[in-house]
Amino acid sequence: MSMTYVIEESQIKPFNMYHQGQRIPALMFREHLYVLKQVFQPTERLNAYSRSYELNDMTQVMMTVGQAGYRIWTDFSSAVPT
């Protein structure tokens, strides 16, 4: 697998999509659809990076960083358990 992309949250434009009757936060990046997997507080930086590396062994992962904390997004085409 490739390394996790880490991007400043202000550089993306997340949107809501509907899948199987549920609203799912999502974003497009480099021709891939990512869905929100997990959110971490600003004080949980090490946990966020650790989790992103864990998930990266199973699917493509992207992490966004902002004042509100860290968000981990996974490739929509991969069904990764939480």
mmCIF file of the N, C-alpha and C atoms, coordinates in Angstrom:
data_MODEL
# 
_entry.id   MODEL 
# 
loop_
_atom_site.group_PDB 
_atom_site.id 
_atom_site.type_symbol 
_atom_site.label_atom_id 
_atom_site.label_alt_id 
_atom_site.label_comp_id 
_atom_site.label_asym_id 
_atom_site.label_entity_id 
_atom_site.label_seq_id 
_atom_site.pdbx_PDB_ins_code 
_atom_site.Cartn_x 
_atom_site.Cartn_y 
_atom_site.Cartn_z 
_atom_site.occupancy 
_atom_site.B_iso_or_equiv 
_atom_site.pdbx_formal_charge 
_atom_site.auth_seq_id 
_atom_site.auth_comp_id 
_atom_site.auth_asym_id 
_atom_site.auth_atom_id 
_atom_site.pdbx_PDB_model_num 
ATOM 1   N N  . MET A 1 1  ? 0.830   -1.191 0.000  1.00 0.00 ? 1  MET A N  1 
ATOM 2   C CA . MET A 1 1  ? 0.000   0.000  0.000  1.00 0.00 ? 1  MET A CA 1 
ATOM 3   C C  . MET A 1 1  ? 0.870   1.247  0.000  1.00 0.00 ? 1  MET A C  1 
ATOM 4   N N  . SER A 1 2  ? 0.303   2.322  -0.478 1.00 0.00 ? 2  SER A N  1 
ATOM 5   C CA . SER A 1 2  ? 1.006   3.598  -0.475 1.00 0.00 ? 2  SER A CA 1 
ATOM 6   C C  . SER A 1 2  ? 0.853   4.276  0.881  1.00 0.00 ? 2  SER A C  1 
ATOM 7   N N  . MET A 1 3  ? 1.582   5.335  1.082  1.00 0.00 ? 3  MET A N  1 
ATOM 8   C CA . MET A 1 3  ? 1.496   6.096  2.329  1.00 0.00 ? 3  MET A CA 1 
ATOM 9   C C  . MET A 1 3  ? 0.160   6.821  2.409  1.00 0.00 ? 3  MET A C  1 
ATOM 10  N N  . THR A 1 4  ? -0.257  7.109  3.625  1.00 0.00 ? 4  THR A N  1 
ATOM 11  C CA . THR A 1 4  ? -1.488  7.860  3.856  1.00 0.00 ? 4  THR A CA 1 
ATOM 12  C C  . THR A 1 4  ? -1.288  9.304  3.418  1.00 0.00 ? 4  THR A C  1 
ATOM 13  N N  . TYR A 1 5  ? -2.247  9.847  2.658  1.00 0.00 ? 5  TYR A N  1 
ATOM 14  C CA . TYR A 1 5  ? -2.217  11.266 2.323  1.00 0.00 ? 5  TYR A CA 1 
ATOM 15  C C  . TYR A 1 5  ? -2.658  12.046 3.549  1.00 0.00 ? 5  TYR A C  1 
ATOM 16  N N  . VAL A 1 6  ? -1.951  13.118 3.882  1.00 0.00 ? 6  VAL A N  1 
ATOM 17  C CA . VAL A 1 6  ? -2.322  14.008 4.978  1.00 0.00 ? 6  VAL A CA 1 
ATOM 18  C C  . VAL A 1 6  ? -2.485  15.398 4.377  1.00 0.00 ? 6  VAL A C  1 
ATOM 19  N N  . ILE A 1 7  ? -3.700  15.948 4.507  1.00 0.00 ? 7  ILE A N  1 
ATOM 20  C CA . ILE A 1 7  ? -4.038  17.200 3.847  1.00 0.00 ? 7  ILE A CA 1 
ATOM 21  C C  . ILE A 1 7  ? -4.710  18.148 4.835  1.00 0.00 ? 7  ILE A C  1 
ATOM 22  N N  . GLU A 1 8  ? -4.400  19.429 4.715  1.00 0.00 ? 8  GLU A N  1 
ATOM 23  C CA . GLU A 1 8  ? -5.062  20.462 5.514  1.00 0.00 ? 8  GLU A CA 1 
ATOM 24  C C  . GLU A 1 8  ? -6.540  20.486 5.129  1.00 0.00 ? 8  GLU A C  1 
ATOM 25  N N  . GLU A 1 9  ? -7.399  20.480 6.135  1.00 0.00 ? 9  GLU A N  1 
ATOM 26  C CA . GLU A 1 9  ? -8.841  20.393 5.904  1.00 0.00 ? 9  GLU A CA 1 
ATOM 27  C C  . GLU A 1 9  ? -9.378  21.529 5.032  1.00 0.00 ? 9  GLU A C  1 
ATOM 28  N N  . SER A 1 10 ? -8.731  22.683 5.077  1.00 0.00 ? 10 SER A N  1 
ATOM 29  C CA . SER A 1 10 ? -9.198  23.821 4.278  1.00 0.00 ? 10 SER A CA 1 
ATOM 30  C C  . SER A 1 10 ? -8.995  23.590 2.777  1.00 0.00 ? 10 SER A C  1 
ATOM 31  N N  . GLN A 1 11 ? -8.225  22.577 2.396  1.00 0.00 ? 11 GLN A N  1 
ATOM 32  C CA . GLN A 1 11 ? -7.951  22.316 0.992  1.00 0.00 ? 11 GLN A CA 1 
ATOM 33  C C  . GLN A 1 11 ? -8.920  21.320 0.351  1.00 0.00 ? 11 GLN A C  1 
ATOM 34  N N  . ILE A 1 12 ? -9.878  20.826 1.113  1.00 0.00 ? 12 ILE A N  1 
ATOM 35  C CA . ILE A 1 12 ? -10.837 19.874 0.559  1.00 0.00 ? 12 ILE A CA 1 
ATOM 36  C C  . ILE A 1 12 ? -12.252 20.425 0.659  1.00 0.00 ? 12 ILE A C  1 
ATOM 37  N N  . LYS A 1 13 ? -13.150 19.834 -0.077 1.00 0.00 ? 13 LYS A N  1 
ATOM 38  C CA . LYS A 1 13 ? -14.558 20.215 -0.045 1.00 0.00 ? 13 LYS A CA 1 
ATOM 39  C C  . LYS A 1 13 ? -15.398 18.958 0.162  1.00 0.00 ? 13 LYS A C  1 
ATOM 40  N N  . PRO A 1 14 ? -15.596 18.571 1.431  1.00 0.00 ? 14 PRO A N  1 
ATOM 41  C CA . PRO A 1 14 ? -16.414 17.378 1.680  1.00 0.00 ? 14 PRO A CA 1 
ATOM 42  C C  . PRO A 1 14 ? -17.874 17.626 1.292  1.00 0.00 ? 14 PRO A C  1 
ATOM 43  N N  . PHE A 1 15 ? -18.583 16.555 1.041  1.00 0.00 ? 15 PHE A N  1 
ATOM 44  C CA . PHE A 1 15 ? -20.002 16.633 0.695  1.00 0.00 ? 15 PHE A CA 1 
ATOM 45  C C  . PHE A 1 15 ? -20.700 15.432 1.322  1.00 0.00 ? 15 PHE A C  1 
ATOM 46  N N  . ASN A 1 16 ? -22.005 15.449 1.318  1.00 0.00 ? 16 ASN A N  1 
ATOM 47  C CA . ASN A 1 16 ? -22.784 14.315 1.815  1.00 0.00 ? 16 ASN A CA 1 
ATOM 48  C C  . ASN A 1 16 ? -23.307 13.520 0.638  1.00 0.00 ? 16 ASN A C  1 
ATOM 49  N N  . MET A 1 17 ? -23.173 12.205 0.733  1.00 0.00 ? 17 MET A N  1 
ATOM 50  C CA . MET A 1 17 ? -23.748 11.333 -0.281 1.00 0.00 ? 17 MET A CA 1 
ATOM 51  C C  . MET A 1 17 ? -24.695 10.367 0.423  1.00 0.00 ? 17 MET A C  1 
ATOM 52  N N  . TYR A 1 18 ? -25.554 9.779  -0.328 1.00 0.00 ? 18 TYR A N  1 
ATOM 53  C CA . TYR A 1 18 ? -26.501 8.823  0.244  1.00 0.00 ? 18 TYR A CA 1 
ATOM 54  C C  . TYR A 1 18 ? -26.210 7.444  -0.313 1.00 0.00 ? 18 TYR A C  1 
ATOM 55  N N  . HIS A 1 19 ? -26.091 6.484  0.584  1.00 0.00 ? 19 HIS A N  1 
ATOM 56  C CA . HIS A 1 19 ? -25.808 5.110  0.189  1.00 0.00 ? 19 HIS A CA 1 
ATOM 57  C C  . HIS A 1 19 ? -26.627 4.190  1.076  1.00 0.00 ? 19 HIS A C  1 
ATOM 58  N N  . GLN A 1 20 ? -27.445 3.362  0.471  1.00 0.00 ? 20 GLN A N  1 
ATOM 59  C CA . GLN A 1 20 ? -28.320 2.427  1.181  1.00 0.00 ? 20 GLN A CA 1 
ATOM 60  C C  . GLN A 1 20 ? -29.148 3.137  2.251  1.00 0.00 ? 20 GLN A C  1 
ATOM 61  N N  . GLY A 1 21 ? -29.675 4.306  1.896  1.00 0.00 ? 21 GLY A N  1 
ATOM 62  C CA . GLY A 1 21 ? -30.567 5.053  2.785  1.00 0.00 ? 21 GLY A CA 1 
ATOM 63  C C  . GLY A 1 21 ? -29.879 5.825  3.888  1.00 0.00 ? 21 GLY A C  1 
ATOM 64  N N  . GLN A 1 22 ? -28.555 5.872  3.880  1.00 0.00 ? 22 GLN A N  1 
ATOM 65  C CA . GLN A 1 22 ? -27.832 6.597  4.928  1.00 0.00 ? 22 GLN A CA 1 
ATOM 66  C C  . GLN A 1 22 ? -27.034 7.739  4.322  1.00 0.00 ? 22 GLN A C  1 
ATOM 67  N N  . ARG A 1 23 ? -26.960 8.846  5.065  1.00 0.00 ? 23 ARG A N  1 
ATOM 68  C CA . ARG A 1 23 ? -26.137 9.987  4.666  1.00 0.00 ? 23 ARG A CA 1 
ATOM 69  C C  . ARG A 1 23 ? -24.708 9.705  5.119  1.00 0.00 ? 23 ARG A C  1 
ATOM 70  N N  . ILE A 1 24 ? -23.772 9.842  4.190  1.00 0.00 ? 24 ILE A N  1 
ATOM 71  C CA . ILE A 1 24 ? -22.377 9.545  4.478  1.00 0.00 ? 24 ILE A CA 1 
ATOM 72  C C  . ILE A 1 24 ? -21.515 10.735 4.061  1.00 0.00 ? 24 ILE A C  1 
ATOM 73  N N  . PRO A 1 25 ? -20.718 11.299 4.980  1.00 0.00 ? 25 PRO A N  1 
ATOM 74  C CA . PRO A 1 25 ? -19.771 12.344 4.585  1.00 0.00 ? 25 PRO A CA 1 
ATOM 75  C C  . PRO A 1 25 ? -18.721 11.742 3.648  1.00 0.00 ? 25 PRO A C  1 
ATOM 76  N N  . ALA A 1 26 ? -18.423 12.446 2.566  1.00 0.00 ? 26 ALA A N  1 
ATOM 77  C CA . ALA A 1 26 ? -17.498 11.922 1.562  1.00 0.00 ? 26 ALA A CA 1 
ATOM 78  C C  . ALA A 1 26 ? -16.685 13.057 0.954  1.00 0.00 ? 26 ALA A C  1 
ATOM 79  N N  . LEU A 1 27 ? -15.662 12.685 0.184  1.00 0.00 ? 27 LEU A N  1 
ATOM 80  C CA . LEU A 1 27 ? -14.886 13.652 -0.578 1.00 0.00 ? 27 LEU A CA 1 
ATOM 81  C C  . LEU A 1 27 ? -14.202 12.949 -1.730 1.00 0.00 ? 27 LEU A C  1 
ATOM 82  N N  . MET A 1 28 ? -13.870 13.716 -2.745 1.00 0.00 ? 28 MET A N  1 
ATOM 83  C CA . MET A 1 28 ? -13.131 13.190 -3.894 1.00 0.00 ? 28 MET A CA 1 
ATOM 84  C C  . MET A 1 28 ? -11.703 13.703 -3.801 1.00 0.00 ? 28 MET A C  1 
ATOM 85  N N  . PHE A 1 29 ? -10.752 12.799 -4.052 1.00 0.00 ? 29 PHE A N  1 
ATOM 86  C CA . PHE A 1 29 ? -9.343  13.187 -4.050 1.00 0.00 ? 29 PHE A CA 1 
ATOM 87  C C  . PHE A 1 29 ? -8.602  12.262 -5.005 1.00 0.00 ? 29 PHE A C  1 
ATOM 88  N N  . ARG A 1 30 ? -7.922  12.841 -5.966 1.00 0.00 ? 30 ARG A N  1 
ATOM 89  C CA . ARG A 1 30 ? -7.155  12.082 -6.961 1.00 0.00 ? 30 ARG A CA 1 
ATOM 90  C C  . ARG A 1 30 ? -7.971  10.949 -7.575 1.00 0.00 ? 30 ARG A C  1 
ATOM 91  N N  . GLU A 1 31 ? -9.160  11.300 -8.024 1.00 0.00 ? 31 GLU A N  1 
ATOM 92  C CA . GLU A 1 31 ? -10.069 10.383 -8.722 1.00 0.00 ? 31 GLU A CA 1 
ATOM 93  C C  . GLU A 1 31 ? -10.538 9.199  -7.879 1.00 0.00 ? 31 GLU A C  1 
ATOM 94  N N  . HIS A 1 32 ? -10.497 9.341  -6.569 1.00 0.00 ? 32 HIS A N  1 
ATOM 95  C CA . HIS A 1 32 ? -11.017 8.323  -5.664 1.00 0.00 ? 32 HIS A CA 1 
ATOM 96  C C  . HIS A 1 32 ? -12.075 8.947  -4.766 1.00 0.00 ? 32 HIS A C  1 
ATOM 97  N N  . LEU A 1 33 ? -13.085 8.168  -4.471 1.00 0.00 ? 33 LEU A N  1 
ATOM 98  C CA . LEU A 1 33 ? -14.129 8.591  -3.544 1.00 0.00 ? 33 LEU A CA 1 
ATOM 99  C C  . LEU A 1 33 ? -13.777 8.048  -2.163 1.00 0.00 ? 33 LEU A C  1 
ATOM 100 N N  . TYR A 1 34 ? -13.681 8.943  -1.198 1.00 0.00 ? 34 TYR A N  1 
ATOM 101 C CA . TYR A 1 34 ? -13.372 8.566  0.180  1.00 0.00 ? 34 TYR A CA 1 
ATOM 102 C C  . TYR A 1 34 ? -14.570 8.873  1.062  1.00 0.00 ? 34 TYR A C  1 
ATOM 103 N N  . VAL A 1 35 ? -14.793 8.038  2.068  1.00 0.00 ? 35 VAL A N  1 
ATOM 104 C CA . VAL A 1 35 ? -15.860 8.275  3.040  1.00 0.00 ? 35 VAL A CA 1 
ATOM 105 C C  . VAL A 1 35 ? -15.245 8.412  4.428  1.00 0.00 ? 35 VAL A C  1 
ATOM 106 N N  . LEU A 1 36 ? -15.910 9.192  5.261  1.00 0.00 ? 36 LEU A N  1 
ATOM 107 C CA . LEU A 1 36 ? -15.416 9.444  6.606  1.00 0.00 ? 36 LEU A CA 1 
ATOM 108 C C  . LEU A 1 36 ? -15.440 8.161  7.422  1.00 0.00 ? 36 LEU A C  1 
ATOM 109 N N  . LYS A 1 37 ? -14.329 7.816  8.013  1.00 0.00 ? 37 LYS A N  1 
ATOM 110 C CA . LYS A 1 37 ? -14.213 6.592  8.794  1.00 0.00 ? 37 LYS A CA 1 
ATOM 111 C C  . LYS A 1 37 ? -14.167 6.871  10.288 1.00 0.00 ? 37 LYS A C  1 
ATOM 112 N N  . GLN A 1 38 ? -13.364 7.870  10.694 1.00 0.00 ? 38 GLN A N  1 
ATOM 113 C CA . GLN A 1 38 ? -13.187 8.117  12.114 1.00 0.00 ? 38 GLN A CA 1 
ATOM 114 C C  . GLN A 1 38 ? -12.716 9.552  12.337 1.00 0.00 ? 38 GLN A C  1 
ATOM 115 N N  . VAL A 1 39 ? -13.101 10.115 13.507 1.00 0.00 ? 39 VAL A N  1 
ATOM 116 C CA . VAL A 1 39 ? -12.737 11.482 13.873 1.00 0.00 ? 39 VAL A CA 1 
ATOM 117 C C  . VAL A 1 39 ? -11.965 11.453 15.187 1.00 0.00 ? 39 VAL A C  1 
ATOM 118 N N  . PHE A 1 40 ? -10.899 12.253 15.255 1.00 0.00 ? 40 PHE A N  1 
ATOM 119 C CA . PHE A 1 40 ? -10.073 12.349 16.453 1.00 0.00 ? 40 PHE A CA 1 
ATOM 120 C C  . PHE A 1 40 ? -9.965  13.804 16.894 1.00 0.00 ? 40 PHE A C  1 
ATOM 121 N N  . GLN A 1 41 ? -9.909  14.026 18.179 1.00 0.00 ? 41 GLN A N  1 
ATOM 122 C CA . GLN A 1 41 ? -9.727  15.362 18.748 1.00 0.00 ? 41 GLN A CA 1 
ATOM 123 C C  . GLN A 1 41 ? -8.291  15.834 18.481 1.00 0.00 ? 41 GLN A C  1 
ATOM 124 N N  . PRO A 1 42 ? -8.033  17.149 18.562 1.00 0.00 ? 42 PRO A N  1 
ATOM 125 C CA . PRO A 1 42 ? -6.673  17.658 18.330 1.00 0.00 ? 42 PRO A CA 1 
ATOM 126 C C  . PRO A 1 42 ? -5.625  17.030 19.255 1.00 0.00 ? 42 PRO A C  1 
ATOM 127 N N  . THR A 1 43 ? -6.021  16.656 20.443 1.00 0.00 ? 43 THR A N  1 
ATOM 128 C CA . THR A 1 43 ? -5.079  16.060 21.402 1.00 0.00 ? 43 THR A CA 1 
ATOM 129 C C  . THR A 1 43 ? -4.781  14.588 21.110 1.00 0.00 ? 43 THR A C  1 
ATOM 130 N N  . GLU A 1 44 ? -5.479  13.994 20.142 1.00 0.00 ? 44 GLU A N  1 
ATOM 131 C CA . GLU A 1 44 ? -5.323  12.571 19.831 1.00 0.00 ? 44 GLU A CA 1 
ATOM 132 C C  . GLU A 1 44 ? -4.504  12.333 18.560 1.00 0.00 ? 44 GLU A C  1 
ATOM 133 N N  . ARG A 1 45 ? -3.548  13.207 18.317 1.00 0.00 ? 45 ARG A N  1 
ATOM 134 C CA . ARG A 1 45 ? -2.767  13.140 17.085 1.00 0.00 ? 45 ARG A CA 1 
ATOM 135 C C  . ARG A 1 45 ? -2.105  11.774 16.875 1.00 0.00 ? 45 ARG A C  1 
ATOM 136 N N  . LEU A 1 46 ? -1.435  11.265 17.879 1.00 0.00 ? 46 LEU A N  1 
ATOM 137 C CA . LEU A 1 46 ? -0.746  9.974  17.736 1.00 0.00 ? 46 LEU A CA 1 
ATOM 138 C C  . LEU A 1 46 ? -1.723  8.839  17.465 1.00 0.00 ? 46 LEU A C  1 
ATOM 139 N N  . ASN A 1 47 ? -2.882  8.872  18.116 1.00 0.00 ? 47 ASN A N  1 
ATOM 140 C CA . ASN A 1 47 ? -3.905  7.849  17.857 1.00 0.00 ? 47 ASN A CA 1 
ATOM 141 C C  . ASN A 1 47 ? -4.406  7.928  16.419 1.00 0.00 ? 47 ASN A C  1 
ATOM 142 N N  . ALA A 1 48 ? -4.584  9.142  15.921 1.00 0.00 ? 48 ALA A N  1 
ATOM 143 C CA . ALA A 1 48 ? -5.061  9.325  14.550 1.00 0.00 ? 48 ALA A CA 1 
ATOM 144 C C  . ALA A 1 48 ? -4.055  8.764  13.545 1.00 0.00 ? 48 ALA A C  1 
ATOM 145 N N  . TYR A 1 49 ? -2.792  9.080  13.732 1.00 0.00 ? 49 TYR A N  1 
ATOM 146 C CA . TYR A 1 49 ? -1.776  8.565  12.814 1.00 0.00 ? 49 TYR A CA 1 
ATOM 147 C C  . TYR A 1 49 ? -1.658  7.051  12.914 1.00 0.00 ? 49 TYR A C  1 
ATOM 148 N N  . SER A 1 50 ? -1.707  6.528  14.119 1.00 0.00 ? 50 SER A N  1 
ATOM 149 C CA . SER A 1 50 ? -1.625  5.085  14.315 1.00 0.00 ? 50 SER A CA 1 
ATOM 150 C C  . SER A 1 50 ? -2.770  4.371  13.605 1.00 0.00 ? 50 SER A C  1 
ATOM 151 N N  . ARG A 1 51 ? -3.979  4.890  13.766 1.00 0.00 ? 51 ARG A N  1 
ATOM 152 C CA . ARG A 1 51 ? -5.160  4.290  13.121 1.00 0.00 ? 51 ARG A CA 1 
ATOM 153 C C  . ARG A 1 51 ? -5.065  4.379  11.597 1.00 0.00 ? 51 ARG A C  1 
ATOM 154 N N  . SER A 1 52 ? -4.569  5.507  11.101 1.00 0.00 ? 52 SER A N  1 
ATOM 155 C CA . SER A 1 52 ? -4.461  5.658  9.642  1.00 0.00 ? 52 SER A CA 1 
ATOM 156 C C  . SER A 1 52 ? -3.475  4.641  9.069  1.00 0.00 ? 52 SER A C  1 
ATOM 157 N N  . TYR A 1 53 ? -2.375  4.376  9.775  1.00 0.00 ? 53 TYR A N  1 
ATOM 158 C CA . TYR A 1 53 ? -1.418  3.377  9.295  1.00 0.00 ? 53 TYR A CA 1 
ATOM 159 C C  . TYR A 1 53 ? -2.011  1.975  9.350  1.00 0.00 ? 53 TYR A C  1 
ATOM 160 N N  . GLU A 1 54 ? -2.789  1.703  10.395 1.00 0.00 ? 54 GLU A N  1 
ATOM 161 C CA . GLU A 1 54 ? -3.485  0.411  10.509 1.00 0.00 ? 54 GLU A CA 1 
ATOM 162 C C  . GLU A 1 54 ? -4.397  0.172  9.309  1.00 0.00 ? 54 GLU A C  1 
ATOM 163 N N  . LEU A 1 55 ? -5.235  1.166  9.033  1.00 0.00 ? 55 LEU A N  1 
ATOM 164 C CA . LEU A 1 55 ? -6.194  1.050  7.931  1.00 0.00 ? 55 LEU A CA 1 
ATOM 165 C C  . LEU A 1 55 ? -5.499  1.011  6.579  1.00 0.00 ? 55 LEU A C  1 
ATOM 166 N N  . ASN A 1 56 ? -4.357  1.671  6.486  1.00 0.00 ? 56 ASN A N  1 
ATOM 167 C CA . ASN A 1 56 ? -3.632  1.741  5.221  1.00 0.00 ? 56 ASN A CA 1 
ATOM 168 C C  . ASN A 1 56 ? -3.180  0.362  4.748  1.00 0.00 ? 56 ASN A C  1 
ATOM 169 N N  . ASP A 1 57 ? -3.072  -0.588 5.654  1.00 0.00 ? 57 ASP A N  1 
ATOM 170 C CA . ASP A 1 57 ? -2.725  -1.956 5.259  1.00 0.00 ? 57 ASP A CA 1 
ATOM 171 C C  . ASP A 1 57 ? -3.874  -2.639 4.524  1.00 0.00 ? 57 ASP A C  1 
ATOM 172 N N  . MET A 1 58 ? -5.108  -2.101 4.677  1.00 0.00 ? 58 MET A N  1 
ATOM 173 C CA . MET A 1 58 ? -6.290  -2.729 4.083  1.00 0.00 ? 58 MET A CA 1 
ATOM 174 C C  . MET A 1 58 ? -6.874  -1.967 2.898  1.00 0.00 ? 58 MET A C  1 
ATOM 175 N N  . THR A 1 59 ? -6.681  -0.646 2.866  1.00 0.00 ? 59 THR A N  1 
ATOM 176 C CA . THR A 1 59 ? -7.307  0.173  1.839  1.00 0.00 ? 59 THR A CA 1 
ATOM 177 C C  . THR A 1 59 ? -6.569  1.494  1.707  1.00 0.00 ? 59 THR A C  1 
ATOM 178 N N  . GLN A 1 60 ? -6.955  2.296  0.715  1.00 0.00 ? 60 GLN A N  1 
ATOM 179 C CA . GLN A 1 60 ? -6.375  3.627  0.583  1.00 0.00 ? 60 GLN A CA 1 
ATOM 180 C C  . GLN A 1 60 ? -6.968  4.527  1.663  1.00 0.00 ? 60 GLN A C  1 
ATOM 181 N N  . VAL A 1 61 ? -6.108  5.299  2.292  1.00 0.00 ? 61 VAL A N  1 
ATOM 182 C CA . VAL A 1 61 ? -6.515  6.149  3.410  1.00 0.00 ? 61 VAL A CA 1 
ATOM 183 C C  . VAL A 1 61 ? -6.051  7.575  3.162  1.00 0.00 ? 61 VAL A C  1 
ATOM 184 N N  . MET A 1 62 ? -6.883  8.502  3.609  1.00 0.00 ? 62 MET A N  1 
ATOM 185 C CA . MET A 1 62 ? -6.536  9.908  3.564  1.00 0.00 ? 62 MET A CA 1 
ATOM 186 C C  . MET A 1 62 ? -6.860  10.504 4.922  1.00 0.00 ? 62 MET A C  1 
ATOM 187 N N  . MET A 1 63 ? -6.007  11.391 5.422  1.00 0.00 ? 63 MET A N  1 
ATOM 188 C CA . MET A 1 63 ? -6.289  12.045 6.698  1.00 0.00 ? 63 MET A CA 1 
ATOM 189 C C  . MET A 1 63 ? -6.314  13.544 6.469  1.00 0.00 ? 63 MET A C  1 
ATOM 190 N N  . THR A 1 64 ? -7.350  14.187 7.022  1.00 0.00 ? 64 THR A N  1 
ATOM 191 C CA . THR A 1 64 ? -7.405  15.635 6.968  1.00 0.00 ? 64 THR A CA 1 
ATOM 192 C C  . THR A 1 64 ? -7.137  16.171 8.366  1.00 0.00 ? 64 THR A C  1 
ATOM 193 N N  . VAL A 1 65 ? -6.483  17.327 8.390  1.00 0.00 ? 65 VAL A N  1 
ATOM 194 C CA . VAL A 1 65 ? -6.083  17.953 9.647  1.00 0.00 ? 65 VAL A CA 1 
ATOM 195 C C  . VAL A 1 65 ? -6.649  19.357 9.686  1.00 0.00 ? 65 VAL A C  1 
ATOM 196 N N  . GLY A 1 66 ? -7.311  19.685 10.795 1.00 0.00 ? 66 GLY A N  1 
ATOM 197 C CA . GLY A 1 66 ? -7.874  21.017 10.974 1.00 0.00 ? 66 GLY A CA 1 
ATOM 198 C C  . GLY A 1 66 ? -7.885  21.399 12.439 1.00 0.00 ? 66 GLY A C  1 
ATOM 199 N N  . GLN A 1 67 ? -8.384  22.581 12.739 1.00 0.00 ? 67 GLN A N  1 
ATOM 200 C CA . GLN A 1 67 ? -8.432  23.043 14.125 1.00 0.00 ? 67 GLN A CA 1 
ATOM 201 C C  . GLN A 1 67 ? -9.309  22.158 14.993 1.00 0.00 ? 67 GLN A C  1 
ATOM 202 N N  . ALA A 1 68 ? -10.319 21.539 14.393 1.00 0.00 ? 68 ALA A N  1 
ATOM 203 C CA . ALA A 1 68 ? -11.232 20.673 15.150 1.00 0.00 ? 68 ALA A CA 1 
ATOM 204 C C  . ALA A 1 68 ? -10.635 19.294 15.407 1.00 0.00 ? 68 ALA A C  1 
ATOM 205 N N  . GLY A 1 69 ? -9.514  18.968 14.759 1.00 0.00 ? 69 GLY A N  1 
ATOM 206 C CA . GLY A 1 69 ? -8.894  17.675 14.974 1.00 0.00 ? 69 GLY A CA 1 
ATOM 207 C C  . GLY A 1 69 ? -8.513  16.985 13.681 1.00 0.00 ? 69 GLY A C  1 
ATOM 208 N N  . TYR A 1 70 ? -8.543  15.669 13.731 1.00 0.00 ? 70 TYR A N  1 
ATOM 209 C CA . TYR A 1 70 ? -8.107  14.822 12.622 1.00 0.00 ? 70 TYR A CA 1 
ATOM 210 C C  . TYR A 1 70 ? -9.278  13.970 12.147 1.00 0.00 ? 70 TYR A C  1 
ATOM 211 N N  . ARG A 1 71 ? -9.382  13.814 10.836 1.00 0.00 ? 71 ARG A N  1 
ATOM 212 C CA . ARG A 1 71 ? -10.425 12.967 10.255 1.00 0.00 ? 71 ARG A CA 1 
ATOM 213 C C  . ARG A 1 71 ? -9.757  11.953 9.340  1.00 0.00 ? 71 ARG A C  1 
ATOM 214 N N  . ILE A 1 72 ? -10.172 10.710 9.490  1.00 0.00 ? 72 ILE A N  1 
ATOM 215 C CA . ILE A 1 72 ? -9.643  9.647  8.635  1.00 0.00 ? 72 ILE A CA 1 
ATOM 216 C C  . ILE A 1 72 ? -10.727 9.252  7.649  1.00 0.00 ? 72 ILE A C  1 
ATOM 217 N N  . TRP A 1 73 ? -10.348 9.214  6.393  1.00 0.00 ? 73 TRP A N  1 
ATOM 218 C CA . TRP A 1 73 ? -11.230 8.876  5.288  1.00 0.00 ? 73 TRP A CA 1 
ATOM 219 C C  . TRP A 1 73 ? -10.684 7.635  4.612  1.00 0.00 ? 73 TRP A C  1 
ATOM 220 N N  . THR A 1 74 ? -11.561 6.696  4.245  1.00 0.00 ? 74 THR A N  1 
ATOM 221 C CA . THR A 1 74 ? -11.130 5.490  3.543  1.00 0.00 ? 74 THR A CA 1 
ATOM 222 C C  . THR A 1 74 ? -11.809 5.400  2.184  1.00 0.00 ? 74 THR A C  1 
ATOM 223 N N  . ASP A 1 75 ? -11.170 4.681  1.293  1.00 0.00 ? 75 ASP A N  1 
ATOM 224 C CA . ASP A 1 75 ? -11.680 4.502  -0.058 1.00 0.00 ? 75 ASP A CA 1 
ATOM 225 C C  . ASP A 1 75 ? -13.049 3.840  -0.008 1.00 0.00 ? 75 ASP A C  1 
ATOM 226 N N  . PHE A 1 76 ? -14.004 4.420  -0.692 1.00 0.00 ? 76 PHE A N  1 
ATOM 227 C CA . PHE A 1 76 ? -15.383 3.935  -0.655 1.00 0.00 ? 76 PHE A CA 1 
ATOM 228 C C  . PHE A 1 76 ? -15.523 2.513  -1.187 1.00 0.00 ? 76 PHE A C  1 
ATOM 229 N N  . SER A 1 77 ? -14.717 2.152  -2.155 1.00 0.00 ? 77 SER A N  1 
ATOM 230 C CA . SER A 1 77 ? -14.866 0.822  -2.766 1.00 0.00 ? 77 SER A CA 1 
ATOM 231 C C  . SER A 1 77 ? -14.410 -0.299 -1.847 1.00 0.00 ? 77 SER A C  1 
ATOM 232 N N  . SER A 1 78 ? -13.738 0.034  -0.752 1.00 0.00 ? 78 SER A N  1 
ATOM 233 C CA . SER A 1 78 ? -13.286 -0.973 0.208  1.00 0.00 ? 78 SER A CA 1 
ATOM 234 C C  . SER A 1 78 ? -14.177 -0.951 1.441  1.00 0.00 ? 78 SER A C  1 
ATOM 235 N N  . ALA A 1 79 ? -14.677 -2.088 1.818  1.00 0.00 ? 79 ALA A N  1 
ATOM 236 C CA . ALA A 1 79 ? -15.487 -2.187 3.032  1.00 0.00 ? 79 ALA A CA 1 
ATOM 237 C C  . ALA A 1 79 ? -14.553 -2.555 4.178  1.00 0.00 ? 79 ALA A C  1 
ATOM 238 N N  . VAL A 1 80 ? -14.173 -1.564 4.984  1.00 0.00 ? 80 VAL A N  1 
ATOM 239 C CA . VAL A 1 80 ? -13.240 -1.780 6.074  1.00 0.00 ? 80 VAL A CA 1 
ATOM 240 C C  . VAL A 1 80 ? -13.993 -1.689 7.383  1.00 0.00 ? 80 VAL A C  1 
ATOM 241 N N  . PRO A 1 81 ? -13.924 -2.707 8.209  1.00 0.00 ? 81 PRO A N  1 
ATOM 242 C CA . PRO A 1 81 ? -14.615 -2.645 9.502  1.00 0.00 ? 81 PRO A CA 1 
ATOM 243 C C  . PRO A 1 81 ? -14.010 -1.579 10.400 1.00 0.00 ? 81 PRO A C  1 
ATOM 244 N N  . THR A 1 82 ? -14.830 -0.996 11.264 1.00 0.00 ? 82 THR A N  1 
ATOM 245 C CA . THR A 1 82 ? -14.364 0.048  12.181 1.00 0.00 ? 82 THR A CA 1 
ATOM 246 C C  . THR A 1 82 ? -13.550 -0.553 13.294 1.00 0.00 ? 82 THR A C  1 
# 
